[in-house]
Amino acid sequence: MNNFQIATFTGSLQNQSTLLINARDLHQMLQIGRDFSNWIKSRIESYGFVENEDFTCSPNLASEKSKGLASFWGGQNKIDYHITLDMAKELCMLERSELGQQARRYFIQKEKEANALKQALPQTTVEISTDKYIELLETQNQLLKQAMKPQQYKLRLSAEEKSHIFRLHQQGLSTGQIVQQSGRSESAVRAVIRENLGK
């Protein structure tokens, strides 16, 4: 199986905290031949995905910064679609490709691991909220990623990573939480936040 890695983050759908992924990341991972906006809109319309149940939309901050250039050259503002893991699995199935099957199995495996961890906890443990459990899983996931890729701190941040970091900041996450979710150093996170607040 390919080594898929898609960043998850906690979002709110129907007043419930849930794990989401950016559909752009899935589109890139599945190596879809069509452009992203037409692909996602077509899938949503054709298969009855429901906004605020299966996905949520937000403006892409990277495109907001370049709005002046985009309108000059005839471009459009980009919209990010944050989708549930269930929607991601369904989209993978719809692609009817080997990559789609592998990605779907990847998401299923991640759910099994989370459920196994949940069942492995002793019965005497204190119950924690779903939000806290998801936060702990995300922290564990980020720590594993950091252990596997220590050189990542030295890589330059892409525009998409900067956008994601600033989006997390706007959602009210602390710098420490953003560091854990992004896998980047505290100084890199602070630099991105300062850069975006200064514009």
Order of alpha helices (4+ residues) and beta strands (2+ residues): beta-beta-alpha-alpha-beta-alpha-alpha-beta-alpha-alpha-alpha-alpha-alpha-alpha
